[in-house]
Amino acid sequence: MAVDVLIPNAGQASGEATIIRWQKKAGDAVRQGEVLLEVETDKATMEVEATATGVLQAVRYAEGDVVPVLTVVAVIARNRTLGTVPRRTPTQVSLPHLRKYPSRPKVCLLADRYIFCGRSGE
């Protein structure tokens, strides 16, 4: 899923902003809240932050370009591997109702499913 990066409307009278400097370039990994670019209006200089975690896929305007507010200046392709979701590792699980059997299976938990990965108790 792609997320658009917009020039924010800071409430000034001017309806446009000049791109001063890009902090990131196309292909760079970005995290939500990370500064992507700096823009300048007739009254202030602002930093535009990433609104999603992913890869900066497309940069549509160059430094020095004058862009109307609320214009899409870049696109972030979401990438789940860059998010805060931890990777799951297999965890051995004990099944008490199988203790009475001499060669009970060893069970591993991976991605919320039980996967039989061998036998224990031998």
N, C-alpha and C positions, 0 to 999 in steps of 0.2 A: 504494500500500500504506500502511496506517495503522499507527502505532506508539503503544502506550499509555504514558502517563506515570503511574507508581505512586508512592505515598507509601512511602519505603523503611523497612524494618525495621532500626532502628539497634541492636538488641540490648538495648534497655532493657526494664524490666518492663512499662511501659505499652504497650498495644496500639493507641493512637490518637495523633493529632497534630492541632494547630490550625493552619490556614493563616493565616499572619501577613500576607504580602504577595505579590501576583503581580508579577513583574518584566516579564512579557509578557502581552499580551491576545490574544484570538482574532483570527486574521487576520494576526498578526505572523510574519515570517520568523524562523526560529530555526536555529542551527547546533548540531551535536552538541557537548556539553560546556558550552553556554551555560546560565546560571542562569535557570530559569523561575519559581520561586517559593521562598519561605522558609516553613518549617514549624517548629513548636515542640512538643516533647514535655514531659513533666514534668521531664526532666533536661537537655535540650539544645535548641539552636536549630540547624537544618540548612538548607542550600540544596539544592534538587532541580534537577538538571541535565537538559537535553534528551538523550535517548538516541539521537536521529537528527537529521539535517538535513532541514528541510522547512518547512511552515507550521503554526502552532498552530491547529488546526482547531476544536476544541471544548474549552471550559473547563467542567467539570461542577460545580465547587464554588466558592463565593465566599470572600473574606477573612473570617476569623472562624469559619468552619465547622470543626467537629470531625469528623475523618475517621479511620476505622480504618486501620492500616498495611496496605500491599499493596492499597490501593483505587485504582482508576483515577480520576485527578483531571482528566486532559486527554488529548487525542489529537493526535498530530502526523501530518499528511499528508506523506508523503515527496515531495520535489520534486527531481528530478535536476539541474535547472538551478542549484540552489543548492549543489551538491556541489563536489568538487575536480576533477572531470573537465574538462580543458581543451577549449575549442571547437576544432574542426578547421578549418583554413583550406586552400583549394586550394593544392597545391604542384605546380609543373611538374616532370615526370619525363622523363628522357631514356631512349629505347629504342635502345641501340646497334645492334641488328640491323636497324633501319630506316634507318640512315644512308646506305645505298647508294641509297635512293630519293630523287629530286629534291624531291618534295613530300610529305615524311613528315608524319604527323599529330602535333599537339601534344597531349599527354595530361596531364590533371589528376588528382591523387589526392584523393579526397574520401570520407571514411567507409569506408576500406578497399576501395573499388571504383575501377576505372579508368573515367573518363568522358572521352570525346573532346570537346574543347571548341574545336576549330579546327584550322587547318593552319599549319605553319611551314616555313621554308626556301624561301620564295618571294621 
